[in-house]
Structures are given as C-alpha cells and as structure tokens.
C-alpha cells in the first residue's frame, strides 16, 4: 500500500525516487512537492485543533 502511494507521488511529479545498490530506496520532494508544504501545514494545524 505504501509502495502504491509512493509510485503515485512519483507519477504526479511530487517526489523523486532513487535507489543506489546496495542501499535502500530514497524519496525526495520535488519543487512541486515542496510547494505543497504550506498547505499541508495548515491542514495539520486545523486537524490538531479538532482532535482530542
């Protein structure tokens, strides 16, 4: 399930995927992905105030 979401984010251009043998895969936000951070922070703050 996580792998599916990561593939979707890569396909949407929000993250990049790199895998260098023999290490694990790494995912990095793209410029478009970083542009979403302020909106995601606002959603996080909204949710935090509404959960016990």
C-alpha positions as CSV (number, residue, x, y, z in Angstrom):
1,X,0.0,0.0,0.0
2,X,2.8,2.5,0.9
3,X,4.6,1.5,-2.3
4,X,1.5,2.2,-4.3
5,X,1.2,5.7,-2.8
6,X,4.9,6.4,-3.4
7,X,4.5,5.4,-7.1
8,X,1.5,7.7,-7.4
9,X,3.5,10.6,-5.9
10,X,6.4,9.9,-8.3
11,X,4.0,9.7,-11.3
12,X,2.4,13.1,-10.2
13,X,5.9,14.7,-10.1
14,X,5.7,15.4,-6.3
15,X,8.7,13.2,-5.3
16,X,11.7,11.6,-7.0
17,X,12.8,8.0,-6.4
18,X,16.4,7.0,-6.3
19,X,17.8,3.6,-5.5
20,X,21.6,3.1,-5.4
21,X,22.7,-0.5,-4.9
22,X,23.0,-2.0,-2.4
23,X,21.2,0.6,-0.3
24,X,17.5,1.3,0.3
25,X,15.4,3.5,-2.0
26,X,15.2,7.2,-1.2
27,X,12.4,9.6,-2.0
28,X,12.8,13.3,-2.2
29,X,10.3,16.1,-2.6
30,X,10.4,17.9,-5.9
31,X,9.9,21.7,-6.2
32,X,6.2,21.0,-6.8
33,X,6.1,18.7,-3.7
34,X,7.8,21.4,-1.6
35,X,5.3,24.0,-2.8
36,X,2.6,21.9,-1.1
37,X,4.2,22.1,2.4
38,X,2.5,25.4,3.5
39,X,-0.9,24.0,2.6
40,X,-0.2,20.7,4.3
41,X,0.9,22.5,7.4
42,X,-2.4,24.4,7.5
43,X,-4.3,21.1,7.2
44,X,-2.2,19.6,10.0
45,X,-2.8,22.6,12.3
46,X,-6.6,22.5,11.5
47,X,-6.7,18.8,12.3
48,X,-4.7,19.1,15.5
49,X,-7.2,21.7,16.9
50,X,-10.1,19.3,16.2
51,X,-8.8,16.1,17.6
52,X,-8.8,15.2,21.3
